[in-house]
């Protein structure tokens, strides 16, 4: 089984999108749009709530409160890798 790196940082970027930084240095963009149709993620439609995202202790996921969270596996597997910019 693939080893999933822990999450080091999370940042909201655009409406319903997250930029996730993993311990290995990889950054991924995760689109939460598909989650908004599910009742358990209804609160994410509120910008102030969405922007309150935080990394869980240990880096095993992210959460907004005790009921709304996403695992590092989901973010790693379904996030789109952000290309790194190489300096000249």
C-alpha positions in Angstrom: 0.0 0.0 0.0 1.2 3.5 -0.9 2.5 5.5 2.0 0.5 8.8 2.3 2.5 11.7 3.6 1.2 13.8 6.4 -0.3 17.3 5.9 1.9 20.2 6.9 -0.2 23.2 5.9 -3.6 24.0 4.4 -4.8 27.2 2.7 -8.1 28.2 1.0 -7.4 29.5 -2.5 -10.6 30.1 -4.4 -14.2 29.2 -3.9 -14.3 25.6 -2.7 -10.6 25.0 -3.4 -7.8 24.1 -1.0 -4.0 24.1 -1.4 -2.5 21.3 0.6 1.2 21.1 1.5 2.4 17.6 2.4 5.5 16.8 4.5 7.3 15.6 1.4 7.1 19.1 -0.2 4.4 18.2 -2.7 1.5 20.7 -3.0 -1.9 19.6 -4.3 -5.0 21.6 -5.2 -8.2 19.9 -3.9 -11.6 20.9 -5.3 -14.3 20.6 -2.7 -17.1 21.3 -5.2 -18.3 17.7 -5.4 -18.6 17.6 -1.6 -21.0 20.6 -1.5 -23.8 18.4 -2.8 -23.6 16.1 0.3 -25.6 17.1 3.4 -22.7 16.6 5.8 -20.6 19.2 3.9 -23.4 21.8 3.6 -21.6 24.3 5.9 -18.7 24.5 3.4 -20.9 26.7 1.3 -20.5 29.5 3.9 -17.2 31.4 3.1 -16.4 32.2 6.7 -16.8 28.6 7.7 -14.9 27.3 4.7 -12.0 29.7 5.5 -11.7 28.3 9.0 -10.1 25.0 7.9 -7.2 23.7 9.9 -4.7 20.8 9.8 -5.6 18.1 12.3 -3.0 17.2 15.0 -0.5 14.8 13.5 -1.3 15.8 9.9 -3.7 13.0 9.2 -6.4 15.2 7.8 -8.0 18.6 7.9 -11.1 19.7 9.6 -13.5 22.6 10.1 -15.2 21.2 13.2 -15.8 17.8 14.9 -18.2 16.8 12.1 -16.7 18.2 8.9 -13.3 16.8 7.9 -11.3 15.3 5.1 -8.6 12.7 5.4 -5.0 13.0 4.1 -5.7 10.0 1.9 -8.6 11.8 0.1 -6.6 15.0 -0.3 -3.5 13.1 -1.6 -5.4 10.7 -3.9 -7.8 13.2 -5.5 -5.9 16.4 -5.3 -4.1 17.7 -8.4 -0.4 18.2 -8.0 0.7 21.9 -8.3 3.7 22.2 -10.5 6.8 23.6 -8.7 8.4 26.7 -10.1 12.1 26.3 -10.6 14.3 29.3 -10.2 16.8 30.2 -12.9 
